[in-house]
Amino acid sequence: MFGYKPCAICGAETNVVDLTAGVCQECKAELAVELSSLQRRYDAAMLDGDHGAAAGAVDAIETFQERWGLRLTAAPTVAQMRKAAGDPLASL
């Protein structure tokens, strides 16, 4: 595929080869920082034993991943995090 499309976030015309989930490299880096922050929120809640807060963080992570189509490759999946947080409906 050849051509340019606007970034879904900033609107910058970007070569389609450089887009990830419709997002330019600069915005993708910002999204990675945001997703990392959500992941740290989950990790901190789990360390504190606050399963309610952990479940809230998992919900935010899932919403983020569904919206942007991005996830941290080294992080557990949403299903794994839900199971660890004690969600009775979680499945692997």
N, C-alpha and C positions, 0 to 999 in steps of 0.2 A: 504494500500500500504506500502510495506517495502522497505528499501534501502536508498541509498544516491545519490544525484545529485549535480552537481556543481552549485554554486550561479551564476546567470546570470550576476552579476557585478564583483565580486572579484574572482570567480571560486572556492571558498572554498567548499570542499565536505561537504554537509549538509544533515542531515536526512530529508527526504521528508516531514515528519510531521511538521518540523520547517520552511519550505519554504513558503513564501507568494508571489504569483505572480512570482515564480521562484527565489526569492531573500532571502538571509539569514537574520537573525534578525539584525545583525550589519549594513548591507547595507540598510535594511528597515528603520532603525532609521535615517541613513544619508539622505535617500530619503524623509522621513517625514520632516526633517529640510529644505530641498530644497523646498518642496511643501509649507511648512509654509511661507517661504520667498516669494514665488510667490503670496500667498494669501495676505500677508501684502502689497505687491506692489499693488495689486488690491484695497485693502481697502484704502491705502493712496491716490491713484488716485481718488477714489470715493469721499473721504473727501475733496480733492482739487477741485472737480468738473471737473476733466480732463477725460472726457468720452473716448477720444481717447487712452489715456494711460491705462485706465481701460480695454478697449477692447483688447489692446495688451497683458495685463496681463492675461485676460481670455483665449486668444489664447494660451499663454504659458502654462497655467494650463490645458487646454484641451489636448494639445500635450503631456504633462507630464502624464496625467491620461491615455491616450490611449496607450502610450508606456509602462508604468509600471503597469497598472491595479490597481493603488492605488489612493485613494482620502481621504481627511480629512472628517471624518463623521460629524463633527459639522459645516462644511462650507456649504454654499449654493451650489446648483448644478451649472454646467456650464450654463444651460439654464436660471436659476434664475439670475445669474450674468450678462449674456448677456442682459436680459430684463432690469435689473436695470441700466445698462450702456447705455440704449437707443437704442439697436440694433433692428432695425425695423423687422428683420427676426427672432428674438428670439421668441420661443414658450415655454409654460410651459406644 
